[in-house]
């Protein structure tokens, strides 16, 4: 019987409209303001190479969400020296811009109310740092809706490993078979199956898979379909 539902954030409870491209534009403007000599085409070229290298180096490693991680790779590809503080400020600007251009899924609040009516434990298991996670939840006014909030830098493990899901079970005191994990990444969120959790894949995510994919137990096209799935499992 289901006693808890855990949610991913980005792509599941929150969606962005051109948030990445807007963050890139703001980052480029800030680089120019700081006096770095870099034309837009060169910036895009460095960004592409850095993104490939960053994914290869950090996927599966929670440290990629610490401030400075991506900028460190970016400046390394560029061949320009800068301070750790400067790199951290660029990463902070990038993520804060993305978060400003993300909004809560239109069905999120009703789904969370459903979970509360069913007296279910609700949780967040997300790849990210504390700032990113708290900003999302507080800005949307749903921070108090969750009993457990786990982010990868806090638990020192990414969702493309089993550790975050084990920690969720430890903190709730529940068995995996009593829990549901909802997310839009079948190379990350479906790792919950390793501890016996039922996995629900929210289709439509555009992120490229970076690791092995697992077949989800359920696939939904919209978050408002989740109550039906949970009801089946009660």
VOLUM-167092 format. One record per residue: x, z, y of N, C-alpha, C in turn. Coordinates in nm, 2 decimals. Example, Ala and Ser with C-alpha at 12.3 -4.5 7.8 and 13.67 -1.06 7.14 Angstrom:
! residues 2
NODE      n.u      n.w      n.v     ca.u     ca.w     ca.v      c.u      c.w      c.v
NODE     1.32     0.78    -0.57     1.23     0.78    -0.45     1.32     0.78    -0.33
NODE     1.28     0.71    -0.22     1.37     0.71    -0.11     1.29     0.79     0.00
//
This chain:
! residues 234
NODE      n.u      n.w      n.v     ca.u     ca.w     ca.v      c.u      c.w      c.v
NODE     0.08     0.00    -0.12     0.00     0.00     0.00     0.09     0.00     0.12
NODE     0.05    -0.08     0.22     0.13    -0.09     0.35     0.11     0.04     0.43
NODE     0.23     0.09     0.47     0.23     0.21     0.56     0.30     0.18     0.69
NODE     0.38     0.07     0.70     0.46     0.04     0.82     0.47    -0.11     0.84
NODE     0.47    -0.15     0.97     0.50    -0.28     1.00     0.61    -0.28     1.11
NODE     0.72    -0.36     1.08     0.83    -0.37     1.17     0.83    -0.52     1.23
NODE     0.87    -0.53     1.35     0.86    -0.66     1.42     1.00    -0.69     1.48
NODE     1.03    -0.82     1.47     1.14    -0.88     1.55     1.09    -0.89     1.69
NODE     1.18    -0.91     1.79     1.14    -0.93     1.93     1.14    -1.07     1.97
NODE     1.26    -1.13     2.00     1.27    -1.26     2.05     1.21    -1.36     1.95
NODE     1.12    -1.44     2.00     1.06    -1.55     1.91     0.94    -1.49     1.83
NODE     0.92    -1.36     1.83     0.81    -1.30     1.76     0.71    -1.23     1.85
NODE     0.75    -1.12     1.91     0.67    -1.06     2.01     0.69    -1.11     2.15
NODE     0.81    -1.17     2.17     0.84    -1.23     2.30     0.88    -1.38     2.29
NODE     0.84    -1.46     2.39     0.87    -1.60     2.39     0.93    -1.63     2.53
NODE     1.02    -1.73     2.54     1.07    -1.77     2.66     1.05    -1.92     2.69
NODE     1.02    -1.95     2.81     1.00    -2.09     2.85     1.12    -2.13     2.93
NODE     1.21    -2.21     2.86     1.33    -2.26     2.92     1.42    -2.14     2.97
NODE     1.41    -2.03     2.90     1.49    -1.91     2.94     1.64    -1.94     2.92
NODE     1.68    -2.01     2.82     1.82    -2.03     2.80     1.88    -2.13     2.90
NODE     1.81    -2.23     2.93     1.86    -2.33     3.03     1.86    -2.27     3.17
NODE     1.77    -2.18     3.20     1.77    -2.11     3.33     1.88    -2.02     3.34
NODE     1.91    -1.95     3.23     2.02    -1.85     3.23     2.16    -1.93     3.24
NODE     2.17    -2.04     3.18     2.29    -2.12     3.19     2.31    -2.17     3.34
NODE     2.20    -2.21     3.40     2.21    -2.25     3.54     2.26    -2.14     3.63
NODE     2.20    -2.02     3.61     2.24    -1.91     3.69     2.39    -1.87     3.67
NODE     2.43    -1.88     3.54     2.56    -1.85     3.51     2.66    -1.94     3.58
NODE     2.63    -2.07     3.58     2.71    -2.17     3.64     2.72    -2.14     3.79
NODE     2.61    -2.11     3.85     2.61    -2.08     4.00     2.70    -1.96     4.03
NODE     2.69    -1.86     3.94     2.77    -1.74     3.97     2.92    -1.77     3.95
NODE     2.96    -1.85     3.85     3.10    -1.89     3.83     3.15    -1.96     3.96
NODE     3.07    -2.05     4.01     3.11    -2.12     4.14     3.12    -2.02     4.25
NODE     3.03    -1.93     4.27     3.03    -1.83     4.37     3.15    -1.75     4.37
NODE     3.20    -1.72     4.25     3.32    -1.63     4.23     3.45    -1.71     4.25
NODE     3.44    -1.84     4.28     3.55    -1.92     4.31     3.62    -1.99     4.20
NODE     3.55    -1.99     4.08     3.61    -2.07     3.97     3.58    -2.22     3.99
NODE     3.68    -2.30     3.97     3.67    -2.44     3.99     3.63    -2.51     3.86
NODE     3.50    -2.55     3.86     3.44    -2.60     3.73     3.32    -2.69     3.77
NODE     3.33    -2.82     3.73     3.22    -2.90     3.76     3.12    -2.89     3.65
NODE     2.99    -2.93     3.67     2.88    -2.91     3.58     2.91    -2.97     3.44
NODE     2.96    -3.09     3.44     2.99    -3.16     3.31     3.09    -3.08     3.23
NODE     3.19    -3.03     3.29     3.29    -2.96     3.22     3.24    -2.83     3.17
NODE     3.15    -2.76     3.25     3.08    -2.64     3.22     3.00    -2.66     3.09
NODE     2.92    -2.77     3.08     2.84    -2.80     2.96     2.93    -2.82     2.84
NODE     3.04    -2.89     2.86     3.13    -2.92     2.75     3.19    -2.79     2.69
NODE     3.24    -2.70     2.78     3.29    -2.57     2.74     3.19    -2.49     2.67
NODE     3.06    -2.49     2.73     2.95    -2.41     2.67     2.92    -2.46     2.53
NODE     2.92    -2.59     2.50     2.89    -2.64     2.37     3.00    -2.59     2.27
NODE     3.13    -2.61     2.31     3.23    -2.57     2.22     3.24    -2.42     2.19
NODE     3.21    -2.35     2.30     3.21    -2.20     2.29     3.10    -2.15     2.20
NODE     2.98    -2.22     2.21     2.87    -2.18     2.13     2.90    -2.20     1.98
NODE     2.96    -2.31     1.95     2.99    -2.34     1.81     3.09    -2.23     1.76
NODE     3.20    -2.21     1.83     3.30    -2.11     1.79     3.24    -1.97     1.79
NODE     3.16    -1.94     1.88     3.10    -1.80     1.89     3.01    -1.78     1.76
NODE     2.93    -1.88     1.73     2.84    -1.86     1.61     2.93    -1.84     1.48
NODE     3.03    -1.92     1.47     3.12    -1.91     1.35     3.19    -1.78     1.35
NODE     3.23    -1.73     1.46     3.31    -1.60     1.47     3.22    -1.48     1.46
NODE     3.10    -1.48     1.51     3.03    -1.35     1.53     2.90    -1.34     1.45
NODE     2.85    -1.45     1.39     2.72    -1.44     1.32     2.74    -1.34     1.20
NODE     2.65    -1.25     1.19     2.66    -1.15     1.09     2.74    -1.03     1.13
NODE     2.78    -1.03     1.26     2.86    -0.92     1.32     2.79    -0.87     1.44
NODE     2.74    -0.74     1.44     2.67    -0.68     1.55     2.74    -0.69     1.68
NODE     2.87    -0.70     1.68     2.95    -0.69     1.80     2.92    -0.81     1.89
NODE     2.86    -0.92     1.84     2.83    -1.03     1.93     2.73    -0.99     2.04
NODE     2.66    -0.88     2.03     2.57    -0.84     2.13     2.62    -0.74     2.23
NODE     2.75    -0.70     2.21     2.81    -0.62     2.31     2.84    -0.71     2.43
NODE     2.83    -0.66     2.55     2.86    -0.73     2.67     3.01    -0.78     2.66
NODE     3.03    -0.90     2.71     3.16    -0.96     2.71     3.19    -1.05     2.59
NODE     3.11    -1.04     2.48     3.15    -1.11     2.36     3.15    -1.26     2.38
NODE     3.03    -1.32     2.43     3.03    -1.46     2.44     3.12    -1.51     2.55
NODE     3.12    -1.44     2.66     3.21    -1.48     2.78     3.35    -1.48     2.74
NODE     3.39    -1.39     2.65     3.53    -1.38     2.60     3.56    -1.52     2.53
NODE     3.47    -1.57     2.45     3.49    -1.69     2.38     3.49    -1.81     2.48
NODE     3.40    -1.80     2.58     3.38    -1.90     2.68     3.51    -1.92     2.75
NODE     3.57    -1.81     2.80     3.69    -1.82     2.88     3.81    -1.86     2.79
NODE     3.81    -1.82     2.67     3.92    -1.86     2.58     3.92    -2.01     2.56
NODE     3.80    -2.07     2.54     3.78    -2.21     2.52     3.83    -2.28     2.65
NODE     3.79    -2.23     2.76     3.82    -2.28     2.89     3.97    -2.27     2.92
NODE     4.04    -2.17     2.87     4.18    -2.14     2.89     4.20    -2.07     3.03
NODE     4.11    -2.00     3.07     4.12    -1.93     3.20     4.12    -1.78     3.18
NODE     4.21    -1.70     3.24     4.22    -1.56     3.22     4.12    -1.49     3.32
NODE     4.06    -1.38     3.28     3.98    -1.30     3.36     3.97    -1.16     3.30
NODE     3.92    -1.07     3.38     3.91    -0.93     3.33     3.79    -0.91     3.24
NODE     3.80    -0.80     3.16     3.69    -0.76     3.07     3.57    -0.73     3.15
NODE     3.59    -0.67     3.27     3.47    -0.63     3.35     3.40    -0.76     3.41
NODE     3.48    -0.86     3.44     3.43    -0.99     3.49     3.35    -1.05     3.38
NODE     3.40    -1.06     3.26     3.33    -1.12     3.14     3.20    -1.05     3.11
NODE     3.21    -0.91     3.12     3.09    -0.83     3.09     2.98    -0.86     3.20
NODE     3.02    -0.88     3.32     2.92    -0.91     3.43     2.85    -1.04     3.41
NODE     2.93    -1.14     3.36     2.87    -1.27     3.33     2.77    -1.26     3.21
NODE     2.81    -1.19     3.11     2.71    -1.17     3.00     2.59    -1.10     3.04
NODE     2.61    -1.00     3.12     2.49    -0.92     3.17     2.40    -1.01     3.25
NODE     2.45    -1.09     3.34     2.38    -1.18     3.42     2.30    -1.28     3.33
NODE     2.37    -1.33     3.23     2.30    -1.43     3.14     2.18    -1.37     3.07
NODE     2.20    -1.25     3.01     2.09    -1.19     2.93     1.98    -1.14     3.03
NODE     2.01    -1.08     3.14     1.91    -1.04     3.23     1.82    -1.15     3.28
NODE     1.89    -1.27     3.31     1.81    -1.39     3.35     1.72    -1.43     3.24
NODE     1.77    -1.44     3.11     1.68    -1.48     3.00     1.56    -1.38     2.99
NODE     1.59    -1.25     3.00     1.48    -1.16     2.98     1.37    -1.17     3.09
NODE     1.42    -1.21     3.21     1.32    -1.22     3.32     1.23    -1.34     3.30
NODE     1.27    -1.44     3.21     1.19    -1.56     3.19     1.13    -1.56     3.05
NODE     1.12    -1.44     2.99     1.05    -1.42     2.87     0.92    -1.34     2.89
NODE     0.82    -1.37     2.81     0.69    -1.30     2.82     0.64    -1.26     2.69
NODE     0.55    -1.16     2.69     0.49    -1.10     2.57     0.40    -1.21     2.51
NODE     0.40    -1.22     2.38     0.31    -1.31     2.30     0.17    -1.26     2.34
NODE     0.08    -1.36     2.36    -0.06    -1.34     2.40    -0.13    -1.25     2.30
NODE    -0.09    -1.25     2.17    -0.16    -1.17     2.07    -0.09    -1.04     2.04
NODE     0.02    -1.01     2.10     0.11    -0.89     2.07     0.03    -0.76     2.08
NODE    -0.03    -0.74     2.20    -0.10    -0.62     2.22    -0.22    -0.59     2.13
NODE    -0.29    -0.69     2.10    -0.41    -0.68     2.00    -0.35    -0.65     1.86
NODE    -0.24    -0.71     1.82    -0.19    -0.69     1.69    -0.13    -0.54     1.68
NODE    -0.07    -0.50     1.79    -0.02    -0.36     1.79    -0.14    -0.26     1.79
NODE    -0.24    -0.29     1.86    -0.36    -0.20     1.85    -0.42    -0.20     1.71
NODE    -0.42    -0.31     1.64    -0.47    -0.32     1.51    -0.38    -0.22     1.42
NODE    -0.25    -0.23     1.44    -0.16    -0.14     1.35    -0.19     0.00     1.38
NODE    -0.22     0.04     1.51    -0.25     0.18     1.54    -0.38     0.22     1.48
NODE    -0.48     0.13     1.48    -0.61     0.17     1.42    -0.60     0.19     1.27
NODE    -0.51     0.12     1.21    -0.49     0.14     1.07    -0.39     0.25     1.04
NODE    -0.35     0.32     1.14    -0.26     0.44     1.13    -0.13     0.40     1.06
NODE    -0.08     0.28     1.10     0.05     0.24     1.04     0.17     0.28     1.13
NODE     0.28     0.31     1.07     0.40     0.32     1.14     0.44     0.19     1.20
NODE     0.48     0.18     1.33     0.52     0.05     1.38     0.67     0.07     1.43
NODE     0.74    -0.04     1.41     0.88    -0.04     1.44     0.93    -0.17     1.50
NODE     1.05    -0.17     1.55     1.12    -0.28     1.60     1.26    -0.29     1.53
NODE     1.29    -0.40     1.47     1.43    -0.42     1.42     1.47    -0.55     1.48
NODE     1.57    -0.54     1.57     1.61    -0.66     1.65     1.76    -0.67     1.66
NODE     1.81    -0.80     1.66     1.95    -0.82     1.69     1.96    -0.82     1.85
NODE     2.04    -0.73     1.90     2.05    -0.71     2.04     2.12    -0.58     2.07
NODE     2.13    -0.56     2.20     2.19    -0.43     2.25     2.08    -0.35     2.31
NODE     2.11    -0.22     2.34     2.01    -0.13     2.39     1.94    -0.18     2.52
NODE     2.03    -0.23     2.61     1.97    -0.28     2.74     1.87    -0.39     2.72
NODE     1.91    -0.49     2.64     1.81    -0.60     2.61     1.68    -0.55     2.55
NODE     1.69    -0.46     2.46     1.58    -0.41     2.39     1.49    -0.33     2.48
NODE     1.55    -0.23     2.55     1.47    -0.14     2.63     1.40    -0.22     2.75
NODE     1.48    -0.32     2.80     1.42    -0.40     2.91     1.30    -0.47     2.87
NODE     1.31    -0.54     2.75     1.19    -0.61     2.70     1.07    -0.52     2.68
NODE     1.09    -0.41     2.62     0.98    -0.33     2.58     0.92    -0.26     2.71
NODE     1.00    -0.21     2.79     0.95    -0.14     2.91     0.89    -0.23     3.01
NODE     0.95    -0.35     3.03     0.89    -0.45     3.12     0.75    -0.49     3.08
NODE     0.73    -0.51     2.95     0.60    -0.55     2.89     0.50    -0.43     2.88
NODE     0.55    -0.31     2.90     0.46    -0.19     2.89     0.42    -0.15     2.75
NODE     0.51    -0.19     2.65     0.48    -0.15     2.51     0.58    -0.06     2.45
NODE     0.67     0.00     2.53     0.77     0.08     2.47     0.72     0.20     2.39
NODE     0.60     0.25     2.43     0.54     0.37     2.36     0.46     0.33     2.24
NODE     0.46     0.20     2.21     0.38     0.15     2.09     0.46     0.16     1.96
NODE     0.59     0.20     1.97     0.67     0.19     1.85     0.72     0.33     1.81
NODE     0.72     0.36     1.68     0.77     0.48     1.63     0.92     0.48     1.61
NODE     0.97     0.36     1.57     1.11     0.34     1.54     1.16     0.21     1.61
NODE     1.27     0.22     1.69     1.33     0.10     1.75     1.48     0.10     1.71
NODE     1.52    -0.01     1.64     1.65    -0.03     1.59     1.71    -0.16     1.65
NODE     1.82    -0.15     1.72     1.89    -0.27     1.76     2.03    -0.28     1.70
NODE     2.08    -0.40     1.68     2.20    -0.42     1.60     2.32    -0.34     1.65
NODE     2.34    -0.33     1.78     2.46    -0.26     1.83     2.44    -0.11     1.81
NODE     2.31    -0.06     1.80     2.29     0.08     1.78     2.32     0.12     1.64
NODE     2.28     0.04     1.54     2.30     0.07     1.40     2.43     0.01     1.35
NODE     2.50    -0.07     1.43     2.62    -0.14     1.40     2.61    -0.23     1.28
NODE     2.50    -0.30     1.28     2.48    -0.40     1.17     2.38    -0.50     1.22
NODE     2.39    -0.63     1.18     2.30    -0.73     1.22     2.20    -0.76     1.12
NODE     2.09    -0.82     1.16     1.98    -0.84     1.06     2.01    -0.95     0.95
NODE     2.12    -1.02     0.97     2.17    -1.10     0.86     2.25    -1.02     0.76
NODE     2.22    -0.89     0.75     2.27    -0.80     0.65     2.16    -0.71     0.61
NODE     2.18    -0.63     0.51     2.07    -0.55     0.46     2.06    -0.41     0.53
NODE     2.17    -0.37     0.60     2.18    -0.24     0.66     2.07    -0.20     0.75
NODE     2.03    -0.29     0.85     1.92    -0.24     0.94     1.79    -0.20     0.87
NODE     1.76    -0.27     0.76     1.64    -0.25     0.69     1.65    -0.12     0.61
NODE     1.77    -0.09     0.56     1.79     0.03     0.49     1.78     0.15     0.59
NODE     1.83     0.13     0.71     1.82     0.24     0.81     1.68     0.26     0.85
NODE     1.60     0.15     0.86     1.46     0.17     0.89     1.39     0.25     0.78
NODE     1.41     0.23     0.66     1.35     0.31     0.55     1.40     0.45     0.56
NODE     1.53     0.48     0.59     1.58     0.61     0.60     1.51     0.69     0.71
NODE     1.49     0.62     0.83     1.43     0.69     0.94     1.28     0.71     0.92
NODE     1.21     0.62     0.85     1.07     0.64     0.83     1.03     0.72     0.71
NODE     1.13     0.73     0.62     1.11     0.80     0.49     1.02     0.73     0.40
NODE     1.00     0.60     0.42     0.92     0.52     0.33     0.99     0.44     0.23
NODE     0.92     0.39     0.13     0.98     0.30     0.03     0.96     0.16     0.09
NODE     1.05     0.07     0.05     1.04    -0.07     0.10     0.91    -0.14     0.06
NODE     0.86    -0.11    -0.05     0.73    -0.17    -0.09     0.61    -0.13     0.00
NODE     0.63    -0.03     0.08     0.52     0.01     0.17     0.54    -0.05     0.31
NODE     0.64    -0.14     0.33     0.67    -0.18     0.46     0.66    -0.34     0.47
NODE     0.62    -0.38     0.59     0.62    -0.53     0.62     0.72    -0.56     0.73
NODE     0.79    -0.67     0.72     0.88    -0.71     0.83     0.83    -0.85     0.88
NODE     0.81    -0.86     1.01     0.76    -0.98     1.07     0.86    -1.04     1.16
NODE     0.90    -1.17     1.14     1.00    -1.23     1.23     1.00    -1.38     1.22
NODE     1.07    -1.44     1.31     1.07    -1.59     1.31     1.20    -1.65     1.26
NODE     1.29    -1.57     1.19     1.41    -1.62     1.14     1.42    -1.60     0.99
NODE     1.42    -1.71     0.91     1.42    -1.69     0.77     1.57    -1.67     0.72
NODE     1.66    -1.68     0.81     1.80    -1.65     0.77     1.84    -1.50     0.82
NODE     1.75    -1.43     0.88     1.77    -1.30     0.93     1.66    -1.20     0.89
NODE     1.54    -1.22     0.93     1.44    -1.12     0.91     1.40    -1.11     0.76
NODE     1.42    -1.22     0.68     1.39    -1.21     0.54     1.49    -1.13     0.46
NODE     1.59    -1.08     0.52     1.68    -0.99     0.45     1.61    -0.86     0.41
NODE     1.50    -0.84     0.48     1.42    -0.72     0.45     1.37    -0.72     0.30
NODE     1.36    -0.84     0.24     1.32    -0.84     0.10     1.42    -0.77     0.01
NODE     1.55    -0.76     0.06     1.65    -0.70    -0.02     1.62    -0.55    -0.05
NODE     1.54    -0.49     0.04     1.50    -0.35     0.02     1.36    -0.33    -0.03
NODE     1.30    -0.45    -0.07     1.16    -0.44    -0.12     1.05    -0.46    -0.02
NODE     1.09    -0.49     0.11     0.98    -0.50     0.21     0.92    -0.64     0.20
NODE     0.79    -0.65     0.23     0.71    -0.77     0.23     0.75    -0.85     0.36
NODE     0.79    -0.97     0.35     0.84    -1.05     0.46     0.73    -1.15     0.51
NODE     0.71    -1.15     0.64     0.61    -1.24     0.70     0.69    -1.33     0.80
NODE     0.69    -1.46     0.78     0.76    -1.55     0.86     0.67    -1.61     0.97
NODE     0.70    -1.59     1.09     0.62    -1.66     1.20     0.69    -1.79     1.23
NODE     0.62    -1.90     1.19     0.68    -2.03     1.20     0.69    -2.08     1.34
NODE     0.77    -2.18     1.36     0.78    -2.24     1.49     0.90    -2.21     1.57
NODE     0.98    -2.12     1.51     1.11    -2.08     1.58     1.20    -2.20     1.59
NODE     1.27    -2.21     1.70     1.36    -2.33     1.72     1.51    -2.30     1.69
NODE     1.54    -2.17     1.67     1.68    -2.14     1.65     1.73    -2.19     1.52
NODE     1.86    -2.24     1.52     1.92    -2.30     1.41     1.96    -2.19     1.31
NODE     1.93    -2.21     1.18     1.97    -2.11     1.08     2.12    -2.11     1.07
NODE     2.17    -1.98     1.06     2.32    -1.96     1.06     2.36    -1.90     0.92
NODE     2.27    -1.88     0.83     2.31    -1.82     0.70     2.21    -1.86     0.60
NODE     2.22    -1.80     0.48     2.13    -1.83     0.37     1.98    -1.80     0.41
NODE     1.89    -1.89     0.37     1.75    -1.87     0.39     1.68    -1.81     0.27
NODE     1.59    -1.72     0.29     1.51    -1.66     0.18     1.37    -1.70     0.20
NODE     1.30    -1.73     0.09     1.16    -1.76     0.09     1.08    -1.64     0.13
NODE     1.00    -1.65     0.24     0.92    -1.54     0.28     0.80    -1.52     0.19
NODE     0.74    -1.40     0.19     0.62    -1.37     0.11     0.50    -1.44     0.17
NODE     0.50    -1.44     0.31     0.39    -1.50     0.38     0.44    -1.58     0.50
NODE     0.37    -1.69     0.53     0.40    -1.77     0.65     0.28    -1.78     0.74
NODE     0.30    -1.74     0.87     0.18    -1.75     0.96     0.23    -1.84     1.08
NODE     0.13    -1.91     1.14     0.16    -2.00     1.25     0.14    -1.93     1.39
NODE     0.07    -1.82     1.39     0.04    -1.74     1.51     0.04    -1.59     1.48
NODE     0.08    -1.51     1.57     0.08    -1.37     1.55    -0.05    -1.31     1.52
NODE    -0.16    -1.38     1.57    -0.29    -1.32     1.55    -0.34    -1.34     1.41
NODE    -0.26    -1.40     1.32    -0.29    -1.41     1.18    -0.24    -1.29     1.10
NODE    -0.15    -1.21     1.17    -0.09    -1.10     1.10    -0.19    -0.99     1.05
NODE    -0.29    -0.95     1.13    -0.39    -0.86     1.07    -0.45    -0.90     0.94
NODE    -0.48    -1.03     0.92    -0.54    -1.07     0.80    -0.44    -1.05     0.68
NODE    -0.31    -1.08     0.70    -0.21    -1.05     0.60    -0.20    -0.91     0.57
NODE    -0.19    -0.82     0.67    -0.17    -0.68     0.65    -0.30    -0.62     0.58
NODE    -0.42    -0.67     0.62    -0.54    -0.62     0.55    -0.54    -0.65     0.40
NODE    -0.48    -0.77     0.37    -0.47    -0.80     0.22    -0.39    -0.70     0.15
NODE    -0.29    -0.64     0.22    -0.19    -0.56     0.16    -0.23    -0.41     0.16
NODE    -0.33    -0.37     0.24    -0.37    -0.23     0.25    -0.43    -0.18     0.12
//
